[in-house]
Amino acid sequence: MQIIKANTTHLRQLAPLFDAYRQHYEQSPDAEGAHTYLSDRMALQDSVIYVAEEDGVLLGFTQLYPVFSSIGMKKAWILNDLFVSPAHRRKGAARALIAASRQLGVDTSARYVMLQTHITNTPAQALYEDEGFVRDEEFYYYYLSL
């Protein structure tokens, strides 16, 4: 297995994975929209996407968005999406994608890499904590839907 920074040549396999990820979060299937969304992210270079690939097959992906820490006066990254196809889980792809995310933070002198997950997603929580992420007990997060 190798971890590669995604480019447009990966879209044919990446878009269905991204759509499956969205469906996991109870979104309606939208193959065309998934392809367009990822293509736009790549064209605008406003996210970094890594894919786990084995023998020409994409097993999973992660997508990170840059943000900035005013207090730390540094870049930071939001690990917004992490998904491994159910058929390819338990092969280390998620850990390898997290490692690539961590390395991106190091390479860009970022202050941190942040992620969030559902409160009920205990398998992911265990993975993140095992990989060194610390659950926030200090701040509340608020959202304003538009």
Chimera marker file (.cmm) of the C-alpha trace (Angstrom):
<marker_set name="trace">
<marker id="1" x="0.000" y="0.000" z="0.000" r="1" g="1" b="0" radius="0.5"/>
<marker id="2" x="1.165" y="3.501" z="-0.728" r="1" g="1" b="0" radius="0.5"/>
<marker id="3" x="-0.139" y="6.922" z="0.239" r="1" g="1" b="0" radius="0.5"/>
<marker id="4" x="-0.214" y="9.411" z="-2.629" r="1" g="1" b="0" radius="0.5"/>
<marker id="5" x="-1.282" y="13.029" z="-2.895" r="1" g="1" b="0" radius="0.5"/>
<marker id="6" x="-4.354" y="12.826" z="-5.111" r="1" g="1" b="0" radius="0.5"/>
<marker id="7" x="-4.556" y="14.481" z="-8.503" r="1" g="1" b="0" radius="0.5"/>
<marker id="8" x="-7.056" y="14.488" z="-11.342" r="1" g="1" b="0" radius="0.5"/>
<marker id="9" x="-5.946" y="11.033" z="-12.511" r="1" g="1" b="0" radius="0.5"/>
<marker id="10" x="-7.439" y="9.632" z="-9.272" r="1" g="1" b="0" radius="0.5"/>
<marker id="11" x="-10.882" y="11.203" z="-9.737" r="1" g="1" b="0" radius="0.5"/>
<marker id="12" x="-12.447" y="8.186" z="-11.478" r="1" g="1" b="0" radius="0.5"/>
<marker id="13" x="-11.907" y="6.043" z="-8.362" r="1" g="1" b="0" radius="0.5"/>
<marker id="14" x="-11.870" y="8.800" z="-5.748" r="1" g="1" b="0" radius="0.5"/>
<marker id="15" x="-15.277" y="10.313" z="-6.539" r="1" g="1" b="0" radius="0.5"/>
<marker id="16" x="-17.204" y="7.077" z="-5.785" r="1" g="1" b="0" radius="0.5"/>
<marker id="17" x="-15.275" y="6.716" z="-2.504" r="1" g="1" b="0" radius="0.5"/>
<marker id="18" x="-16.116" y="10.301" z="-1.602" r="1" g="1" b="0" radius="0.5"/>
<marker id="19" x="-19.765" y="9.707" z="-2.469" r="1" g="1" b="0" radius="0.5"/>
<marker id="20" x="-19.812" y="6.564" z="-0.274" r="1" g="1" b="0" radius="0.5"/>
<marker id="21" x="-18.292" y="8.631" z="2.549" r="1" g="1" b="0" radius="0.5"/>
<marker id="22" x="-21.057" y="11.216" z="2.180" r="1" g="1" b="0" radius="0.5"/>
<marker id="23" x="-23.701" y="8.497" z="2.154" r="1" g="1" b="0" radius="0.5"/>
<marker id="24" x="-22.216" y="7.133" z="5.382" r="1" g="1" b="0" radius="0.5"/>
<marker id="25" x="-23.192" y="10.520" z="6.859" r="1" g="1" b="0" radius="0.5"/>
<marker id="26" x="-26.755" y="10.130" z="5.558" r="1" g="1" b="0" radius="0.5"/>
<marker id="27" x="-26.387" y="12.264" z="2.443" r="1" g="1" b="0" radius="0.5"/>
<marker id="28" x="-28.174" y="11.336" z="-0.776" r="1" g="1" b="0" radius="0.5"/>
<marker id="29" x="-26.039" y="9.692" z="-3.466" r="1" g="1" b="0" radius="0.5"/>
<marker id="30" x="-24.608" y="12.236" z="-5.894" r="1" g="1" b="0" radius="0.5"/>
<marker id="31" x="-21.856" y="10.759" z="-8.045" r="1" g="1" b="0" radius="0.5"/>
<marker id="32" x="-21.690" y="13.753" z="-10.388" r="1" g="1" b="0" radius="0.5"/>
<marker id="33" x="-21.657" y="16.223" z="-7.510" r="1" g="1" b="0" radius="0.5"/>
<marker id="34" x="-18.887" y="14.271" z="-5.757" r="1" g="1" b="0" radius="0.5"/>
<marker id="35" x="-16.761" y="14.332" z="-8.906" r="1" g="1" b="0" radius="0.5"/>
<marker id="36" x="-17.350" y="18.061" z="-9.433" r="1" g="1" b="0" radius="0.5"/>
<marker id="37" x="-16.650" y="18.904" z="-5.790" r="1" g="1" b="0" radius="0.5"/>
<marker id="38" x="-13.333" y="17.036" z="-5.731" r="1" g="1" b="0" radius="0.5"/>
<marker id="39" x="-12.331" y="18.358" z="-9.141" r="1" g="1" b="0" radius="0.5"/>
<marker id="40" x="-12.968" y="21.905" z="-7.898" r="1" g="1" b="0" radius="0.5"/>
<marker id="41" x="-10.912" y="21.324" z="-4.745" r="1" g="1" b="0" radius="0.5"/>
<marker id="42" x="-8.005" y="20.132" z="-6.874" r="1" g="1" b="0" radius="0.5"/>
<marker id="43" x="-8.290" y="22.928" z="-9.443" r="1" g="1" b="0" radius="0.5"/>
<marker id="44" x="-8.496" y="25.629" z="-6.764" r="1" g="1" b="0" radius="0.5"/>
<marker id="45" x="-5.863" y="23.922" z="-4.596" r="1" g="1" b="0" radius="0.5"/>
<marker id="46" x="-7.879" y="24.711" z="-1.484" r="1" g="1" b="0" radius="0.5"/>
<marker id="47" x="-7.544" y="21.265" z="0.087" r="1" g="1" b="0" radius="0.5"/>
<marker id="48" x="-5.008" y="18.464" z="0.228" r="1" g="1" b="0" radius="0.5"/>
<marker id="49" x="-6.276" y="14.986" z="-0.544" r="1" g="1" b="0" radius="0.5"/>
<marker id="50" x="-4.292" y="11.817" z="0.069" r="1" g="1" b="0" radius="0.5"/>
<marker id="51" x="-5.322" y="8.409" z="-1.216" r="1" g="1" b="0" radius="0.5"/>
<marker id="52" x="-4.334" y="4.944" z="-0.046" r="1" g="1" b="0" radius="0.5"/>
<marker id="53" x="-3.615" y="2.866" z="-3.137" r="1" g="1" b="0" radius="0.5"/>
<marker id="54" x="-2.799" y="-0.796" z="-3.533" r="1" g="1" b="0" radius="0.5"/>
<marker id="55" x="-2.294" y="-2.505" z="-6.878" r="1" g="1" b="0" radius="0.5"/>
<marker id="56" x="-4.010" y="0.333" z="-8.721" r="1" g="1" b="0" radius="0.5"/>
<marker id="57" x="-7.073" y="0.312" z="-6.454" r="1" g="1" b="0" radius="0.5"/>
<marker id="58" x="-7.935" y="3.190" z="-4.129" r="1" g="1" b="0" radius="0.5"/>
<marker id="59" x="-8.688" y="1.846" z="-0.654" r="1" g="1" b="0" radius="0.5"/>
<marker id="60" x="-9.509" y="5.139" z="1.014" r="1" g="1" b="0" radius="0.5"/>
<marker id="61" x="-8.762" y="8.840" z="1.268" r="1" g="1" b="0" radius="0.5"/>
<marker id="62" x="-8.369" y="11.766" z="3.584" r="1" g="1" b="0" radius="0.5"/>
<marker id="63" x="-8.999" y="15.429" z="2.824" r="1" g="1" b="0" radius="0.5"/>
<marker id="64" x="-7.508" y="18.295" z="4.793" r="1" g="1" b="0" radius="0.5"/>
<marker id="65" x="-8.354" y="21.975" z="4.667" r="1" g="1" b="0" radius="0.5"/>
<marker id="66" x="-5.980" y="24.758" z="5.723" r="1" g="1" b="0" radius="0.5"/>
<marker id="67" x="-6.965" y="27.186" z="8.458" r="1" g="1" b="0" radius="0.5"/>
<marker id="68" x="-4.920" y="29.575" z="10.541" r="1" g="1" b="0" radius="0.5"/>
<marker id="69" x="-4.304" y="29.909" z="14.252" r="1" g="1" b="0" radius="0.5"/>
<marker id="70" x="-4.353" y="33.582" z="15.192" r="1" g="1" b="0" radius="0.5"/>
<marker id="71" x="-3.120" y="32.817" z="18.693" r="1" g="1" b="0" radius="0.5"/>
<marker id="72" x="-0.273" y="30.646" z="17.446" r="1" g="1" b="0" radius="0.5"/>
<marker id="73" x="0.285" y="32.770" z="14.335" r="1" g="1" b="0" radius="0.5"/>
<marker id="74" x="0.671" y="29.613" z="12.253" r="1" g="1" b="0" radius="0.5"/>
<marker id="75" x="-1.160" y="27.537" z="9.709" r="1" g="1" b="0" radius="0.5"/>
<marker id="76" x="-3.238" y="24.620" z="10.969" r="1" g="1" b="0" radius="0.5"/>
<marker id="77" x="-5.076" y="21.809" z="9.224" r="1" g="1" b="0" radius="0.5"/>
<marker id="78" x="-8.563" y="20.405" z="9.603" r="1" g="1" b="0" radius="0.5"/>
<marker id="79" x="-8.603" y="16.720" z="8.811" r="1" g="1" b="0" radius="0.5"/>
<marker id="80" x="-12.162" y="16.973" z="7.553" r="1" g="1" b="0" radius="0.5"/>
<marker id="81" x="-12.660" y="13.647" z="5.789" r="1" g="1" b="0" radius="0.5"/>
<marker id="82" x="-11.225" y="10.189" z="6.392" r="1" g="1" b="0" radius="0.5"/>
<marker id="83" x="-12.768" y="7.151" z="4.764" r="1" g="1" b="0" radius="0.5"/>
<marker id="84" x="-11.646" y="3.643" z="3.919" r="1" g="1" b="0" radius="0.5"/>
<marker id="85" x="-13.872" y="1.404" z="1.826" r="1" g="1" b="0" radius="0.5"/>
<marker id="86" x="-15.459" y="-1.249" z="4.057" r="1" g="1" b="0" radius="0.5"/>
<marker id="87" x="-13.964" y="-3.965" z="1.837" r="1" g="1" b="0" radius="0.5"/>
<marker id="88" x="-10.458" y="-2.668" z="2.583" r="1" g="1" b="0" radius="0.5"/>
<marker id="89" x="-10.625" y="-1.908" z="6.290" r="1" g="1" b="0" radius="0.5"/>
<marker id="90" x="-8.240" y="-3.436" z="8.838" r="1" g="1" b="0" radius="0.5"/>
<marker id="91" x="-5.294" y="-3.184" z="6.416" r="1" g="1" b="0" radius="0.5"/>
<marker id="92" x="-3.732" y="-0.097" z="7.995" r="1" g="1" b="0" radius="0.5"/>
<marker id="93" x="-4.978" y="2.385" z="5.406" r="1" g="1" b="0" radius="0.5"/>
<marker id="94" x="-6.584" y="4.731" z="7.947" r="1" g="1" b="0" radius="0.5"/>
<marker id="95" x="-3.417" y="4.808" z="10.054" r="1" g="1" b="0" radius="0.5"/>
<marker id="96" x="-1.294" y="5.449" z="6.967" r="1" g="1" b="0" radius="0.5"/>
<marker id="97" x="-3.589" y="8.304" z="5.887" r="1" g="1" b="0" radius="0.5"/>
<marker id="98" x="-3.397" y="9.800" z="9.384" r="1" g="1" b="0" radius="0.5"/>
<marker id="99" x="0.394" y="9.526" z="9.241" r="1" g="1" b="0" radius="0.5"/>
<marker id="100" x="0.403" y="11.429" z="5.932" r="1" g="1" b="0" radius="0.5"/>
<marker id="101" x="-1.829" y="14.080" z="7.515" r="1" g="1" b="0" radius="0.5"/>
<marker id="102" x="0.542" y="14.402" z="10.446" r="1" g="1" b="0" radius="0.5"/>
<marker id="103" x="3.496" y="14.712" z="8.064" r="1" g="1" b="0" radius="0.5"/>
<marker id="104" x="1.696" y="17.444" z="6.118" r="1" g="1" b="0" radius="0.5"/>
<marker id="105" x="1.379" y="19.370" z="9.366" r="1" g="1" b="0" radius="0.5"/>
<marker id="106" x="5.066" y="18.916" z="10.131" r="1" g="1" b="0" radius="0.5"/>
<marker id="107" x="6.135" y="19.811" z="6.581" r="1" g="1" b="0" radius="0.5"/>
<marker id="108" x="4.085" y="23.024" z="6.622" r="1" g="1" b="0" radius="0.5"/>
<marker id="109" x="5.159" y="24.025" z="10.166" r="1" g="1" b="0" radius="0.5"/>
<marker id="110" x="1.521" y="23.882" z="11.240" r="1" g="1" b="0" radius="0.5"/>
<marker id="111" x="0.446" y="24.452" z="14.809" r="1" g="1" b="0" radius="0.5"/>
<marker id="112" x="-1.921" y="21.463" z="14.814" r="1" g="1" b="0" radius="0.5"/>
<marker id="113" x="-4.072" y="19.031" z="12.886" r="1" g="1" b="0" radius="0.5"/>
<marker id="114" x="-7.653" y="18.972" z="14.130" r="1" g="1" b="0" radius="0.5"/>
<marker id="115" x="-10.531" y="16.625" z="13.436" r="1" g="1" b="0" radius="0.5"/>
<marker id="116" x="-14.000" y="15.886" z="14.708" r="1" g="1" b="0" radius="0.5"/>
<marker id="117" x="-16.146" y="12.781" z="14.710" r="1" g="1" b="0" radius="0.5"/>
<marker id="118" x="-19.586" y="11.757" z="15.857" r="1" g="1" b="0" radius="0.5"/>
<marker id="119" x="-19.902" y="11.108" z="19.569" r="1" g="1" b="0" radius="0.5"/>
<marker id="120" x="-21.173" y="7.618" z="18.767" r="1" g="1" b="0" radius="0.5"/>
<marker id="121" x="-18.254" y="6.748" z="16.466" r="1" g="1" b="0" radius="0.5"/>
<marker id="122" x="-16.242" y="4.970" z="19.141" r="1" g="1" b="0" radius="0.5"/>
<marker id="123" x="-14.102" y="2.902" z="16.728" r="1" g="1" b="0" radius="0.5"/>
<marker id="124" x="-12.831" y="6.095" z="15.087" r="1" g="1" b="0" radius="0.5"/>
<marker id="125" x="-12.314" y="7.734" z="18.478" r="1" g="1" b="0" radius="0.5"/>
<marker id="126" x="-10.163" y="4.814" z="19.589" r="1" g="1" b="0" radius="0.5"/>
<marker id="127" x="-8.103" y="5.043" z="16.402" r="1" g="1" b="0" radius="0.5"/>
<marker id="128" x="-7.600" y="8.804" z="16.710" r="1" g="1" b="0" radius="0.5"/>
<marker id="129" x="-6.606" y="8.580" z="20.351" r="1" g="1" b="0" radius="0.5"/>
<marker id="130" x="-4.244" y="5.697" z="19.580" r="1" g="1" b="0" radius="0.5"/>
<marker id="131" x="-2.665" y="7.915" z="16.900" r="1" g="1" b="0" radius="0.5"/>
<marker id="132" x="-2.037" y="10.717" z="19.403" r="1" g="1" b="0" radius="0.5"/>
<marker id="133" x="-5.080" y="12.942" z="18.957" r="1" g="1" b="0" radius="0.5"/>
<marker id="134" x="-6.416" y="14.324" z="22.234" r="1" g="1" b="0" radius="0.5"/>
<marker id="135" x="-10.131" y="14.879" z="22.745" r="1" g="1" b="0" radius="0.5"/>
<marker id="136" x="-10.933" y="18.475" z="23.608" r="1" g="1" b="0" radius="0.5"/>
<marker id="137" x="-12.403" y="18.902" z="27.076" r="1" g="1" b="0" radius="0.5"/>
<marker id="138" x="-11.945" y="22.673" z="27.220" r="1" g="1" b="0" radius="0.5"/>
<marker id="139" x="-13.903" y="24.211" z="24.348" r="1" g="1" b="0" radius="0.5"/>
<marker id="140" x="-17.401" y="23.919" z="22.941" r="1" g="1" b="0" radius="0.5"/>
<marker id="141" x="-17.874" y="24.126" z="19.208" r="1" g="1" b="0" radius="0.5"/>
<marker id="142" x="-20.831" y="25.993" z="17.755" r="1" g="1" b="0" radius="0.5"/>
<marker id="143" x="-22.207" y="25.915" z="14.217" r="1" g="1" b="0" radius="0.5"/>
<marker id="144" x="-24.352" y="28.363" z="12.330" r="1" g="1" b="0" radius="0.5"/>
<marker id="145" x="-26.116" y="26.607" z="9.471" r="1" g="1" b="0" radius="0.5"/>
<marker id="146" x="-26.587" y="28.748" z="6.385" r="1" g="1" b="0" radius="0.5"/>
<link id1="1" id2="2" r="1" g="1" b="0" radius="0.2"/>
<link id1="2" id2="3" r="1" g="1" b="0" radius="0.2"/>
<link id1="3" id2="4" r="1" g="1" b="0" radius="0.2"/>
<link id1="4" id2="5" r="1" g="1" b="0" radius="0.2"/>
<link id1="5" id2="6" r="1" g="1" b="0" radius="0.2"/>
<link id1="6" id2="7" r="1" g="1" b="0" radius="0.2"/>
<link id1="7" id2="8" r="1" g="1" b="0" radius="0.2"/>
<link id1="8" id2="9" r="1" g="1" b="0" radius="0.2"/>
<link id1="9" id2="10" r="1" g="1" b="0" radius="0.2"/>
<link id1="10" id2="11" r="1" g="1" b="0" radius="0.2"/>
<link id1="11" id2="12" r="1" g="1" b="0" radius="0.2"/>
<link id1="12" id2="13" r="1" g="1" b="0" radius="0.2"/>
<link id1="13" id2="14" r="1" g="1" b="0" radius="0.2"/>
<link id1="14" id2="15" r="1" g="1" b="0" radius="0.2"/>
<link id1="15" id2="16" r="1" g="1" b="0" radius="0.2"/>
<link id1="16" id2="17" r="1" g="1" b="0" radius="0.2"/>
<link id1="17" id2="18" r="1" g="1" b="0" radius="0.2"/>
<link id1="18" id2="19" r="1" g="1" b="0" radius="0.2"/>
<link id1="19" id2="20" r="1" g="1" b="0" radius="0.2"/>
<link id1="20" id2="21" r="1" g="1" b="0" radius="0.2"/>
<link id1="21" id2="22" r="1" g="1" b="0" radius="0.2"/>
<link id1="22" id2="23" r="1" g="1" b="0" radius="0.2"/>
<link id1="23" id2="24" r="1" g="1" b="0" radius="0.2"/>
<link id1="24" id2="25" r="1" g="1" b="0" radius="0.2"/>
<link id1="25" id2="26" r="1" g="1" b="0" radius="0.2"/>
<link id1="26" id2="27" r="1" g="1" b="0" radius="0.2"/>
<link id1="27" id2="28" r="1" g="1" b="0" radius="0.2"/>
<link id1="28" id2="29" r="1" g="1" b="0" radius="0.2"/>
<link id1="29" id2="30" r="1" g="1" b="0" radius="0.2"/>
<link id1="30" id2="31" r="1" g="1" b="0" radius="0.2"/>
<link id1="31" id2="32" r="1" g="1" b="0" radius="0.2"/>
<link id1="32" id2="33" r="1" g="1" b="0" radius="0.2"/>
<link id1="33" id2="34" r="1" g="1" b="0" radius="0.2"/>
<link id1="34" id2="35" r="1" g="1" b="0" radius="0.2"/>
<link id1="35" id2="36" r="1" g="1" b="0" radius="0.2"/>
<link id1="36" id2="37" r="1" g="1" b="0" radius="0.2"/>
<link id1="37" id2="38" r="1" g="1" b="0" radius="0.2"/>
<link id1="38" id2="39" r="1" g="1" b="0" radius="0.2"/>
<link id1="39" id2="40" r="1" g="1" b="0" radius="0.2"/>
<link id1="40" id2="41" r="1" g="1" b="0" radius="0.2"/>
<link id1="41" id2="42" r="1" g="1" b="0" radius="0.2"/>
<link id1="42" id2="43" r="1" g="1" b="0" radius="0.2"/>
<link id1="43" id2="44" r="1" g="1" b="0" radius="0.2"/>
<link id1="44" id2="45" r="1" g="1" b="0" radius="0.2"/>
<link id1="45" id2="46" r="1" g="1" b="0" radius="0.2"/>
<link id1="46" id2="47" r="1" g="1" b="0" radius="0.2"/>
<link id1="47" id2="48" r="1" g="1" b="0" radius="0.2"/>
<link id1="48" id2="49" r="1" g="1" b="0" radius="0.2"/>
<link id1="49" id2="50" r="1" g="1" b="0" radius="0.2"/>
<link id1="50" id2="51" r="1" g="1" b="0" radius="0.2"/>
<link id1="51" id2="52" r="1" g="1" b="0" radius="0.2"/>
<link id1="52" id2="53" r="1" g="1" b="0" radius="0.2"/>
<link id1="53" id2="54" r="1" g="1" b="0" radius="0.2"/>
<link id1="54" id2="55" r="1" g="1" b="0" radius="0.2"/>
<link id1="55" id2="56" r="1" g="1" b="0" radius="0.2"/>
<link id1="56" id2="57" r="1" g="1" b="0" radius="0.2"/>
<link id1="57" id2="58" r="1" g="1" b="0" radius="0.2"/>
<link id1="58" id2="59" r="1" g="1" b="0" radius="0.2"/>
<link id1="59" id2="60" r="1" g="1" b="0" radius="0.2"/>
<link id1="60" id2="61" r="1" g="1" b="0" radius="0.2"/>
<link id1="61" id2="62" r="1" g="1" b="0" radius="0.2"/>
<link id1="62" id2="63" r="1" g="1" b="0" radius="0.2"/>
<link id1="63" id2="64" r="1" g="1" b="0" radius="0.2"/>
<link id1="64" id2="65" r="1" g="1" b="0" radius="0.2"/>
<link id1="65" id2="66" r="1" g="1" b="0" radius="0.2"/>
<link id1="66" id2="67" r="1" g="1" b="0" radius="0.2"/>
<link id1="67" id2="68" r="1" g="1" b="0" radius="0.2"/>
<link id1="68" id2="69" r="1" g="1" b="0" radius="0.2"/>
<link id1="69" id2="70" r="1" g="1" b="0" radius="0.2"/>
<link id1="70" id2="71" r="1" g="1" b="0" radius="0.2"/>
<link id1="71" id2="72" r="1" g="1" b="0" radius="0.2"/>
<link id1="72" id2="73" r="1" g="1" b="0" radius="0.2"/>
<link id1="73" id2="74" r="1" g="1" b="0" radius="0.2"/>
<link id1="74" id2="75" r="1" g="1" b="0" radius="0.2"/>
<link id1="75" id2="76" r="1" g="1" b="0" radius="0.2"/>
<link id1="76" id2="77" r="1" g="1" b="0" radius="0.2"/>
<link id1="77" id2="78" r="1" g="1" b="0" radius="0.2"/>
<link id1="78" id2="79" r="1" g="1" b="0" radius="0.2"/>
<link id1="79" id2="80" r="1" g="1" b="0" radius="0.2"/>
<link id1="80" id2="81" r="1" g="1" b="0" radius="0.2"/>
<link id1="81" id2="82" r="1" g="1" b="0" radius="0.2"/>
<link id1="82" id2="83" r="1" g="1" b="0" radius="0.2"/>
<link id1="83" id2="84" r="1" g="1" b="0" radius="0.2"/>
<link id1="84" id2="85" r="1" g="1" b="0" radius="0.2"/>
<link id1="85" id2="86" r="1" g="1" b="0" radius="0.2"/>
<link id1="86" id2="87" r="1" g="1" b="0" radius="0.2"/>
<link id1="87" id2="88" r="1" g="1" b="0" radius="0.2"/>
<link id1="88" id2="89" r="1" g="1" b="0" radius="0.2"/>
<link id1="89" id2="90" r="1" g="1" b="0" radius="0.2"/>
<link id1="90" id2="91" r="1" g="1" b="0" radius="0.2"/>
<link id1="91" id2="92" r="1" g="1" b="0" radius="0.2"/>
<link id1="92" id2="93" r="1" g="1" b="0" radius="0.2"/>
<link id1="93" id2="94" r="1" g="1" b="0" radius="0.2"/>
<link id1="94" id2="95" r="1" g="1" b="0" radius="0.2"/>
<link id1="95" id2="96" r="1" g="1" b="0" radius="0.2"/>
<link id1="96" id2="97" r="1" g="1" b="0" radius="0.2"/>
<link id1="97" id2="98" r="1" g="1" b="0" radius="0.2"/>
<link id1="98" id2="99" r="1" g="1" b="0" radius="0.2"/>
<link id1="99" id2="100" r="1" g="1" b="0" radius="0.2"/>
<link id1="100" id2="101" r="1" g="1" b="0" radius="0.2"/>
<link id1="101" id2="102" r="1" g="1" b="0" radius="0.2"/>
<link id1="102" id2="103" r="1" g="1" b="0" radius="0.2"/>
<link id1="103" id2="104" r="1" g="1" b="0" radius="0.2"/>
<link id1="104" id2="105" r="1" g="1" b="0" radius="0.2"/>
<link id1="105" id2="106" r="1" g="1" b="0" radius="0.2"/>
<link id1="106" id2="107" r="1" g="1" b="0" radius="0.2"/>
<link id1="107" id2="108" r="1" g="1" b="0" radius="0.2"/>
<link id1="108" id2="109" r="1" g="1" b="0" radius="0.2"/>
<link id1="109" id2="110" r="1" g="1" b="0" radius="0.2"/>
<link id1="110" id2="111" r="1" g="1" b="0" radius="0.2"/>
<link id1="111" id2="112" r="1" g="1" b="0" radius="0.2"/>
<link id1="112" id2="113" r="1" g="1" b="0" radius="0.2"/>
<link id1="113" id2="114" r="1" g="1" b="0" radius="0.2"/>
<link id1="114" id2="115" r="1" g="1" b="0" radius="0.2"/>
<link id1="115" id2="116" r="1" g="1" b="0" radius="0.2"/>
<link id1="116" id2="117" r="1" g="1" b="0" radius="0.2"/>
<link id1="117" id2="118" r="1" g="1" b="0" radius="0.2"/>
<link id1="118" id2="119" r="1" g="1" b="0" radius="0.2"/>
<link id1="119" id2="120" r="1" g="1" b="0" radius="0.2"/>
<link id1="120" id2="121" r="1" g="1" b="0" radius="0.2"/>
<link id1="121" id2="122" r="1" g="1" b="0" radius="0.2"/>
<link id1="122" id2="123" r="1" g="1" b="0" radius="0.2"/>
<link id1="123" id2="124" r="1" g="1" b="0" radius="0.2"/>
<link id1="124" id2="125" r="1" g="1" b="0" radius="0.2"/>
<link id1="125" id2="126" r="1" g="1" b="0" radius="0.2"/>
<link id1="126" id2="127" r="1" g="1" b="0" radius="0.2"/>
<link id1="127" id2="128" r="1" g="1" b="0" radius="0.2"/>
<link id1="128" id2="129" r="1" g="1" b="0" radius="0.2"/>
<link id1="129" id2="130" r="1" g="1" b="0" radius="0.2"/>
<link id1="130" id2="131" r="1" g="1" b="0" radius="0.2"/>
<link id1="131" id2="132" r="1" g="1" b="0" radius="0.2"/>
<link id1="132" id2="133" r="1" g="1" b="0" radius="0.2"/>
<link id1="133" id2="134" r="1" g="1" b="0" radius="0.2"/>
<link id1="134" id2="135" r="1" g="1" b="0" radius="0.2"/>
<link id1="135" id2="136" r="1" g="1" b="0" radius="0.2"/>
<link id1="136" id2="137" r="1" g="1" b="0" radius="0.2"/>
<link id1="137" id2="138" r="1" g="1" b="0" radius="0.2"/>
<link id1="138" id2="139" r="1" g="1" b="0" radius="0.2"/>
<link id1="139" id2="140" r="1" g="1" b="0" radius="0.2"/>
<link id1="140" id2="141" r="1" g="1" b="0" radius="0.2"/>
<link id1="141" id2="142" r="1" g="1" b="0" radius="0.2"/>
<link id1="142" id2="143" r="1" g="1" b="0" radius="0.2"/>
<link id1="143" id2="144" r="1" g="1" b="0" radius="0.2"/>
<link id1="144" id2="145" r="1" g="1" b="0" radius="0.2"/>
<link id1="145" id2="146" r="1" g="1" b="0" radius="0.2"/>
</marker_set>
